[in-house]
């Protein structure tokens, strides 16, 4: 591919479009419970295969996630429980906000 500069540019453009689309999908999934951050990291990895800035950003993000994980693991059990409760509260708040905005989906079972 290096012998054909035009083909190389088309390939880089395709990588840019696919990587950006994957990141955009991950951003859309962030407020929902699920793999939003994992999808964003996947998009950065796709971009990082061709773009140095994306590779550096992915390395930076991985380092921060690793540091956060190590910090949380060193905390006492009550602090870790509070961290988990905070995450659950954020997810629940997002779901309540979404249901208030869009209404409860028909597939959600009702009691009573």
C-alpha positions as CSV (number, residue, x, y, z in Angstrom):
1,X,0.0,0.0,0.0
2,X,2.9,2.3,0.6
3,X,3.8,2.1,-3.1
4,X,0.4,3.6,-4.0
5,X,0.0,7.0,-2.2
6,X,-3.6,7.4,-3.4
7,X,-4.6,4.0,-2.2
8,X,-2.9,4.8,1.2
9,X,-4.9,8.0,1.5
10,X,-8.1,6.2,0.7
11,X,-7.3,3.6,3.3
12,X,-6.5,6.2,6.0
13,X,-9.7,8.0,5.2
14,X,-11.7,4.8,5.6
15,X,-9.9,4.1,8.9
16,X,-10.8,7.7,10.0
17,X,-14.4,7.3,9.1
18,X,-14.8,3.8,10.7
19,X,-12.9,4.8,13.9
20,X,-14.9,8.0,14.3
21,X,-18.2,6.2,13.7
22,X,-17.3,3.6,16.4
23,X,-16.4,6.4,18.8
24,X,-19.6,8.2,18.1
25,X,-21.5,5.1,18.8
26,X,-19.7,4.6,22.1
27,X,-20.5,8.2,23.0
28,X,-24.2,7.6,22.3
29,X,-24.1,4.5,24.6
30,X,-22.4,6.3,27.5
31,X,-25.5,7.2,29.4
32,X,-26.9,3.7,29.1
33,X,-25.7,0.7,31.1
34,X,-23.3,-1.1,28.9
35,X,-20.0,-1.0,27.1
36,X,-19.9,2.6,26.0
37,X,-16.3,3.2,27.2
38,X,-15.1,-0.1,25.8
39,X,-16.6,0.9,22.4
40,X,-14.9,4.3,22.6
41,X,-11.5,2.6,23.4
42,X,-12.1,0.3,20.4
43,X,-12.7,3.3,18.2
44,X,-9.5,4.9,19.4
45,X,-7.6,1.6,18.7
46,X,-9.0,1.6,15.2
47,X,-7.8,5.2,14.7
48,X,-4.5,4.4,16.4
49,X,-3.7,1.9,13.7
50,X,-3.1,4.8,11.4
51,X,-2.9,8.0,13.4
52,X,-0.2,8.7,16.0
53,X,-2.3,11.2,18.0
54,X,-5.0,8.5,18.5
55,X,-2.4,6.0,19.7
56,X,-1.1,8.5,22.2
57,X,-4.7,9.4,23.4
58,X,-5.5,5.7,23.8
59,X,-2.3,5.1,25.8
60,X,-3.1,8.1,28.0
61,X,-6.7,6.9,28.6
62,X,-5.5,3.4,29.4
63,X,-3.0,4.8,31.9
64,X,-5.7,6.8,33.6
65,X,-8.1,3.9,33.8
66,X,-5.3,1.7,35.2
67,X,-4.4,4.3,37.8
68,X,-8.1,4.7,38.8
69,X,-8.5,0.9,39.1
70,X,-5.4,0.6,41.3
71,X,-6.5,3.6,43.4
72,X,-9.9,2.1,43.9
73,X,-8.5,-1.3,44.8
74,X,-6.3,0.2,47.5
75,X,-9.3,1.8,49.2
76,X,-11.1,0.3,52.2
77,X,-14.2,-1.8,51.7
78,X,-16.6,1.1,52.8
79,X,-15.1,3.4,50.2
80,X,-15.3,0.8,47.5
81,X,-19.0,0.2,48.4
82,X,-19.6,4.0,48.2
83,X,-17.9,4.1,44.8
84,X,-20.1,1.2,43.6
85,X,-23.2,2.9,45.0
86,X,-22.3,6.1,43.3
87,X,-22.0,4.3,39.9
88,X,-25.4,2.5,40.5
89,X,-26.9,5.9,41.5
90,X,-25.6,7.5,38.3
91,X,-26.9,4.7,36.1
92,X,-30.3,4.7,37.9
93,X,-30.5,8.5,37.5
94,X,-29.8,8.3,33.8
95,X,-32.5,5.6,33.4
96,X,-35.1,7.6,35.4
97,X,-34.3,10.7,33.4
98,X,-34.5,8.7,30.1
99,X,-37.9,7.2,31.1
100,X,-39.2,10.6,32.2
101,X,-38.1,12.0,28.8
102,X,-39.1,9.2,26.5
103,X,-41.6,7.2,28.6
104,X,-41.2,3.7,29.8
105,X,-40.7,1.3,27.0
106,X,-43.4,-1.3,26.3
107,X,-41.1,-4.2,27.0
108,X,-40.6,-3.2,30.7
109,X,-42.9,-5.3,32.8
110,X,-45.1,-3.5,35.3
111,X,-46.1,-4.8,38.7
112,X,-49.6,-4.0,39.7
